[in-house]
Amino acid sequence: MVSDLTDEQIVELAVGDNPNAFGEIVNRWERKIFALCFGMLGREDEAKDAAQDAFIAAYKNLSKFRGDAKVSSWLHRIAVNQCLTRKRREKTRSESFFDESESAEEKVFTAPSRQSPAKLAEKDERLKAVRQAVSALPPDLRQIVVMKEFEEMTFQEISDATEMPLSTVKSRLYTALKQLRMKLETTALEVV
């Protein structure tokens, strides 16, 4: 059964005589790749298109997969490249990294809160400040923050996906977190 195989084994099948095997790779990774694209592009429609283009590019280049990295890292690298290409084409974005309004799906699954209205308002303000601070990061730093903090990728996975040295990934995350801290401290002082 295809679902019992590793990603690498499925790619071998897809390269060989079973082109439908790649569908299993898509099923396994589509949510993570979409989330990565959304984190980098900030718009659902752009993220869907980028994720779809990433899987199409991966399928077209299956025979070029060398196995030097995990399939997941290879897919992440393709998705990152798709997003960077889209960002280069669209130099200005009209929407922020995080959409401040919740989608209908998120509202349906939100559990009722037992917090006071004042606590909820404070929490909303903090969340808004974090969204704005992340949105203000340069794209190269935002990309690392999204992959590490939201996608929960390891430093090595980020390094493989972005083709950056491990030390560069760590340095960029450190720089991004330092900038976020400074921005959030400034925002907190403005509120007081």
C-alpha positions as CSV (number, residue, x, y, z in Angstrom):
1,M,0.0,0.0,0.0
2,V,1.4,3.4,-1.0
3,S,0.4,5.1,2.2
4,D,2.8,2.8,4.2
5,L,5.8,3.9,2.2
6,T,8.3,6.7,3.0
7,D,8.2,9.9,0.9
8,E,11.4,8.8,-0.8
9,Q,10.0,5.4,-1.8
10,I,6.9,7.1,-3.2
11,V,9.0,9.4,-5.3
12,E,10.8,6.4,-6.6
13,L,7.5,4.8,-7.6
14,A,6.3,8.1,-9.2
15,V,9.6,8.3,-11.2
16,G,9.2,4.7,-12.2
17,D,6.0,3.4,-13.6
18,N,3.4,4.8,-11.1
19,P,2.7,8.5,-11.9
20,N,-0.4,8.4,-9.5
21,A,2.0,7.8,-6.6
22,F,2.8,11.5,-6.5
23,G,-0.8,12.1,-5.4
24,E,0.2,10.6,-2.0
25,I,3.0,13.1,-1.7
26,V,0.6,15.9,-2.4
27,N,-1.9,14.5,0.2
28,R,0.9,14.3,2.8
29,W,2.4,17.7,2.3
30,E,-0.3,20.0,0.8
31,R,-1.3,21.6,4.1
32,K,2.3,22.3,5.3
33,I,3.3,23.7,1.9
34,F,0.2,25.9,1.7
35,A,0.9,27.2,5.3
36,L,4.4,28.0,4.3
37,C,3.3,29.8,1.2
38,F,0.6,31.7,3.2
39,G,3.1,32.7,5.8
40,M,5.4,34.1,3.1
41,L,2.8,35.7,0.8
42,G,0.1,36.7,3.3
43,R,-2.8,36.1,0.9
44,E,-4.8,33.0,0.7
45,D,-5.3,33.1,-3.1
46,E,-1.6,33.8,-3.7
47,A,-0.7,31.0,-1.3
48,K,-2.9,28.5,-3.0
49,D,-1.5,29.3,-6.4
50,A,2.1,29.2,-5.1
51,A,1.5,25.8,-3.4
52,Q,-0.1,24.4,-6.6
53,D,2.7,25.7,-8.7
54,A,5.2,24.2,-6.3
55,F,3.6,20.7,-6.6
56,I,3.5,21.1,-10.4
57,A,7.2,22.0,-10.5
58,A,8.0,19.1,-8.1
59,Y,6.1,16.7,-10.3
60,K,7.8,18.0,-13.5
61,N,11.2,17.6,-11.8
62,L,10.7,14.3,-10.1
63,S,13.5,12.7,-12.1
64,K,15.9,15.4,-10.9
65,F,15.3,14.5,-7.2
66,R,18.6,13.2,-6.1
67,G,17.8,12.1,-2.6
68,D,20.5,14.3,-1.1
69,A,17.8,15.8,1.2
70,K,14.4,14.6,2.4
71,V,11.5,15.0,0.1
72,S,9.9,17.4,2.6
73,S,13.0,19.7,2.4
74,W,13.0,19.5,-1.4
75,L,9.3,20.4,-1.5
76,H,9.8,23.3,1.0
77,R,12.7,24.6,-1.2
78,I,10.5,24.5,-4.3
79,A,7.7,26.3,-2.4
80,V,10.0,29.0,-1.1
81,N,11.4,29.6,-4.6
82,Q,7.8,29.9,-5.9
83,C,7.0,32.4,-3.2
84,L,10.2,34.4,-3.8
85,T,9.5,34.5,-7.6
86,R,5.9,35.8,-6.9
87,K,7.2,38.4,-4.5
88,R,9.8,39.6,-7.0
89,R,7.0,40.0,-9.6
90,E,4.7,41.8,-7.1
91,K,7.0,44.3,-5.4
92,T,4.3,45.8,-3.3
93,R,1.7,44.0,-1.4
94,S,-1.7,45.4,-0.5
95,E,-2.3,43.0,2.4
96,S,-0.3,42.4,5.5
97,F,1.3,39.1,6.5
98,F,-1.4,38.3,8.9
99,D,-5.0,39.1,8.1
100,E,-6.4,40.8,11.2
101,S,-9.9,39.5,10.7
102,E,-10.5,35.9,11.5
103,S,-11.9,33.7,8.8
104,A,-15.4,32.1,9.2
105,E,-13.7,28.7,9.8
106,E,-11.6,30.1,12.7
107,K,-14.6,31.7,14.3
108,V,-16.6,28.4,14.2
109,F,-13.8,26.5,16.0
110,T,-13.0,29.1,18.6
111,A,-13.9,27.9,22.1
112,P,-15.9,30.3,24.3
113,S,-13.5,32.2,26.6
114,R,-13.8,32.5,30.3
115,Q,-11.6,35.6,30.4
116,S,-12.9,39.0,31.3
117,P,-13.5,41.5,28.5
118,A,-10.5,43.5,29.6
119,K,-8.2,40.5,29.4
120,L,-9.6,39.6,26.0
121,A,-9.1,43.2,24.7
122,E,-5.5,43.1,26.1
123,K,-4.9,39.8,24.4
124,D,-6.3,41.1,21.1
125,E,-4.0,44.2,21.3
126,R,-0.9,42.0,21.9
127,L,-1.9,39.7,19.0
128,K,-2.4,42.8,16.7
129,A,1.0,44.1,17.8
130,V,2.7,40.8,17.0
131,R,1.0,40.6,13.6
132,Q,2.2,44.1,12.7
133,A,5.7,43.5,13.9
134,V,6.1,40.3,11.9
135,S,4.6,42.0,8.8
136,A,7.2,44.7,9.1
137,L,10.1,42.3,9.0
138,P,12.1,42.2,5.8
139,P,11.0,39.2,3.6
140,D,14.2,37.2,4.2
141,L,13.8,37.4,8.0
142,R,10.0,36.9,7.9
143,Q,10.6,33.7,5.9
144,I,12.8,32.2,8.6
145,V,10.4,33.2,11.4
146,V,7.5,31.7,9.6
147,M,9.3,28.4,8.9
148,K,10.7,28.1,12.4
149,E,8.0,29.5,14.6
150,F,4.8,28.7,12.6
151,E,5.9,25.7,10.6
152,E,8.0,24.4,13.5
153,M,10.7,23.3,11.1
154,T,14.2,22.5,12.5
155,F,17.1,24.7,11.7
156,Q,18.5,21.9,9.5
157,E,15.2,21.6,7.6
158,I,15.1,25.4,7.0
159,S,18.7,25.2,5.9
160,D,17.9,22.5,3.4
161,A,14.7,24.2,2.2
162,T,16.3,27.6,1.6
163,E,19.7,26.3,0.6
164,M,21.3,28.6,3.2
165,P,24.1,27.6,5.5
166,L,22.9,26.5,8.9
167,S,24.7,29.4,10.6
168,T,22.9,31.9,8.3
169,V,19.5,30.5,9.2
170,K,20.3,30.8,12.9
171,S,21.7,34.3,12.5
172,R,18.6,35.5,10.6
173,L,16.3,34.0,13.2
174,Y,18.3,35.7,16.0
175,T,18.2,39.0,14.0
176,A,14.4,38.7,13.3
177,L,13.6,37.9,16.9
178,K,15.7,40.8,18.1
179,Q,13.9,43.1,15.7
180,L,10.5,41.8,16.8
181,R,11.4,42.3,20.5
182,M,12.5,45.9,19.9
183,K,9.3,46.6,17.8
184,L,7.1,45.1,20.4
185,E,8.8,46.9,23.3
186,T,8.4,50.2,21.3
187,T,4.7,49.4,20.8
188,A,4.2,48.6,24.5
189,L,5.8,52.0,25.4
190,E,3.5,53.8,23.0
191,V,0.4,52.3,24.6
192,V,1.5,53.3,28.1
